[in-house]
Amino acid sequence: MSISLSSLILLPIWINMAQIQQGGPDEKEKTTALKDLLSRIDLDELMKKDEPPLDFPDTLEGFEYAFNEKGQLRHIKTGEPFVFNYREDLHRWNQKRYEALGEIITKYVYELLEKDCNLKKISIPVDATESEPKSFIFMSEDALTNPQKLMVLIHGSGVVRAGQWARRLIINEDLDSGTQIPFIKRAVAEGYGVIVLNPNENYIEVEKPKIHVQSSSDSSDEPAEKRERKDKVSKETKKRRDFYEKYRNPQREKEMMQLYIRENGSPEEHAVYVWDHFIAQAAAENVFFVAHSYGGLAFVELMIQREADVKNKVTAVALTDSVHNVWHQEAGKTIREWMRENCCNWVSSSEPLDTSVESMLPDCPRVSADTDCFVILKK
């Protein structure tokens, strides 16, 4: 078993504390002092000193993984599934590695939406300038022109993006389990137009600009020699501070700032925006929604803000483990009545498929999803 550097550093303190605790009353003050010392040690920062660099590949091949013919993620050389604990006792590093792989998979799914599902990537806001932050959705060629039916897919919260239901399922199970691709392909085969929302793409991240503080000596009437001496001291102080910071936190990550996307700064805003600029303009006589988890909450918020339009255009809504709450969201009586007639929430349950599941909220029927989520498209 490997022992980390931080453990070796702390080991003498722990041993010393154990020896002191065996002594008399006079030793209690020493015990208190040592406990205070331990409380001042930032273990998270200390652990970072044991970490390899947070420098990960930017391709699946670089990670030595690929999706096989069954859509399962497997190691190129061993054929084994993904291993989270790649380095023992380095949970933070392993998590960062997992997140880096997840970002690659997000781009991979985007490619599949365009190449395998023949969807188009549409930039939003539709009137965005060249310099402002942008997001995007995916649509089939006939999404706005199909006169009969349109399917709209909304995923849940978290790290997932357009085309995904759950990153964990993509990595640990397969693409069919974790992505919306089976839904999209079946919908297209059955004559639906398709729009895939991207409600978690709310901002872009850019590195926070460094603030340069102007030296007070620049604007003073001090002699040049004195200013030079002050500047030299200031530079030496900064050099020592930077050296200390590098030692204290060798894995310090860049400070980032978020630039929100206009009218798409939250999943709820995104749903309303896509409705106003795309779904409401679609020719389809019947619009169907499939919304998972927080996507259900976003749909209810859409109903609250566009009640008459939604009622006029939407035929049915399939929710899966939706986290909406008609009371907290203050959905009116007419919305709750419409949801009882036009929505169904398939929830995690050990009961047989479509068995009624008791609900405390008077909104829409809740039934068991059993283990087959794909049955939603059969409704």
N, C-alpha and C positions, 0 to 999 in steps of 0.2 A: 504493500500500500504506500502511495506517495504521500509525503508530508510537505505542505506548502511553506513558503518562506514566512508568511504571517504567523503560522502555527509555531514555527521555531522561535520567532521573536517573542511571542506571548508566553511560551512554555515556561521560561524561568520565573516569570511573574506569578503564574498559577502555582508553581511549586513553592515559591516563597510564601505565597498567601496560605497555602496548606500548612506550612511549617509554623507560620506565625499564629494561625488559629489554634494550634495545639499548645501555645504558650499561655502565660497568665494574663491578668487584666492590663498590665503595662503594654502588652503587645496589641491590644485592641485598637489603639490609636494608629499603629502601623498598618493594621488591616484596613481601617477606614481610609487611610491615605492611599493605599494600593488600589482599593476599590474605586476611589476617586480618579486615580490615574487611568484605570481601565475604562472608566466611563468617558474619559476624554479622547480615547483612541477611536478613530473612525474606521471601523473594521471594513466597511465597503471600500474606502479609499485604500486601505492597507492591502486588501485582496487584489486590487488592480495591479499591484506591483508584481504579482505572480503571473499575470495574464500575458499570453502572446499578443502581438499587435492585432488590433481590430481591423484587419485587412483581409477581406474575403473576395473570392472570385466573383465575376459579374456575369457568368454564364453557367448553365447547367453542366456543360462539359468541364468547366473549371472546378466544379464541385465533385466531378466524376459521378454524376447521376444522369439518368435519362428516363423518359417514360417508355415503357414497353408497349407491345401491341394490345395489351389489355388496359392500357391507360394507367398502369401502376408505376410509381416512382421507384427505380431500382438502381443500385450501385453498378456502374459500368463493368467493374472487374469482378466483384463477388456475387452480384445478383441479389444482394441483401436489401431489405427495406431501409428507409432512412433511419439513421441513428442520431438521436438528439444529444446524448451524453458522449460526444466525440472525444472530449478531454475530461478526465475524471476530476472532480472537485473544482470545476471551473464553470459554475452554473451561468454566471453572467456572460462569459465568453460564448458558451454554448447557445444561450438565448440570442445573442447578437448574430451568431452564425445562422441560426434558424430564421431570424428576421431577414437577413441578407438573402437567403435562399427563397423566402417567401416573396420578396420583391421581384426576383427573377421569374418566379412562377406566375405572378400577376401579369408580367409582360408576355409570358408564354401563352396565357389564357387569352389575352388581347389578340395575339396573332391567330389563335384558333378561331376566335369569333369572326375574324375577317376572312381567313383562308378556308376553314372547314365549314363555317356556317354562312358564309357569303354576306356578312353584315357590313354596313358602312360605318366608319367612325366619324361622328359629327361633332364639331367643336362648339362649345357654348362658353359664354353668352354668344348668341348668333351675331350680335353687332359689336363684338369685342374689338378693341384696337390692337395693333400689333404688339404693344408693350404691356398690356394688362394681363393678369393671371387668367388662365383658361382651364376649363375642364372639358369633358366630352361624354357622349353617350353612343350607343350602337343601335342601328336600325336596319331592317331588311329593306331591299329595294322598293318594295310595294307598301311600306309601313303607312305612308300617308295617302296612298291611292287605292289600296284594297277596299272595295266597296262593301264587303261583307263583315269581316272580323279582324280584330287587332288584339294581340297578346302583349301585355306590358309586364315586365319582370322587375321586382325590387328586392334587393338583398338586405341583410340585416346590418347591424352596426359593427364597429371594430376595424380590422385591417383589410377585410375583404373589399374587392372592387368589382366593377362591372364584369358579369359573367361568372361570378363565384357565389357559392352558398357558404362554404366553410373551407378555409385554408388548411385546417388540420386534417379534414377528410381528403383533400387533394393529396397531401403529403403522405398520410398514413394509410389511406384506402386506395382510391383511384379517382380519375377525372370525372367519371360518371357520377360518383357519389358526391363530390365536392363542388362541381361546377353546374352552371345552368345549361350546358350544351345539350344534354338529352332533351330538356324541355324545348329548347329553341328548335332543334332538328325535327322533333315530332310536331311542333306547332306549324312549322313551315310545310311539312309533309301533308298536314291536314288543312292547308289553305289559309293559314293565318298570316297577317303581317306581324312583325315583331319589333318592339322597342325595348331595349335593355337600359335601365337607368344606372347611374353611377353615383349614388347619394353620399358616399363617404369621401369623394374627391372634392373637398370644400376649400382647400387652400394649397398654395405652393410654399415650400420652405426655401429660404435663401439665408446665406450666412449673414449674421448680424454685423453691421459695419462697426469697425473699431472707432471709439471716440478718442480723438487726440486733444488732450488738454494743453492749451497754450501756456507756456511758461510765463509766470508773472514778471520775470526779469526782462522779458522782451520789450515791455512797454514802460520800464522804469528808467530813471535817470542814473542808475548805478554805473560805476566805472566798468569798462569792458573787462578788465582783469577779474573783478568781483563776479560779473555775470558768467564768465568762462568757468570760474571755480565752482559756482552754483550748478551750472550745467553738467560739469564733470561729476559732481556728487550725485546729481539726479540720475545720470546715466548709470553710475555704479550701483545706486540703490535699485534701479529697475533691473539691472543685470542680476543682482542677488535675488530679487523677488521672482524673476522668471526662472532662475535656477531652482529656487525652492519649490515653485509651483510645479516644475517639471518633475522634481523628485517626489513631491507629495502626491501628484496625480499624473503619472506618466501616460495614462490612457485618456486624458482629457479630450472630450469630443468637442467639435466646433459648436459655438453658440449660434443657434439658428433663430430666425424670426418667421412668423407666418403671415403671408399675404393672402387674404381671403378673396375668393372668386365672387365677383359681383352677382347678386341675386341667387347664389348657389352656396352660401356660407354655412348651410346646415342641411341634413337630409330632408327636413320639412320644406325648406326654401327650394331645394332642388326639385322635389316632387311637384310643387306648384309651378315652378318655372317650366319644366318639361311639359306639364299639362297645358299651360297657356300657349307655348310656342310650337308644340308638336301634336300632342294627343288631341287637343281641342280642334286642331286644324285637319285631323285625319278624316278621310271619307268613310271609314268603316261604320256600318250601322250598329254593330255590336262590339264593345270593347271589354276585354277580360283582363283582370289583374291577378298575378300571383305574387304575394308579398310575404317575405319571411321575417320573423322576429321584429326588429325595429322598423322594418319596411311596412309592417302592418300599422304601426303608430303613424308613420309618415302618410299612409293612405288615409287614415282617419282625419288627420290634420288637413289633408287636401279636401276631403269631404266638407269639413267645417268651413273652409274658405271658399269653396266652389260648389256648394251643395246642389244648386239647381242644375248646373252644367253636368256634374257627375251623375246625378240621377237620370238625366236625359240621355247620357251616352254610354254609361257602364251597365253591362248586363249581369255580370257576376264577378265575385272576388273570392279567390282561394287564398286563405291565410295559413301559414305554418308556424306554430309556436309564436304567434303574434304577441307582442308585449303592449299593445294598445290598451288604454283604459278610458272608457267613455266618460267616467266621472271626472278624473283628473284633467282630461282634455276638454271637458265641458261640452261634449257633443249633445246637441238638442234632441228632443223627443222624436222629431221627424227623421233625424239621422239614425237614431237607434232602431226605429221601426223599419227603415229601409235596410239596415244591416241585418236584421233578423230574417228578412225575406231574400236577400241577395248575397249574403256573405256566409262563409263557413270556415271555421278555424280548426285545422288538423293539428292536434297537440301530441306531445310525447306521452305515450301510455302503453302499458303492457296488455291492455284490452285488445280484442280482435279489431281489425280494420273497420272504421266507420261506426264503431260502438259509441253511443252518446256518452259524453263526459260532462259531469256536473259543472256548472259555472255559477259564480256569485254575481256576475255582471249581466244585466239584461240587454245584451247587444246582439250577438250572433251565435248560432249553434256551435258547440265545441264537440269534436268527435276524435276518436283515437286514430293516430297515424300509423299504428302498428310499427312495422319496420320498413315499409315500402313507401318512401316519400313520392315516388314517381307516379303513384296512383292519382295524384292531384289532376294531372292532365286528362284523366279518363272522365272527369266530371263534366 
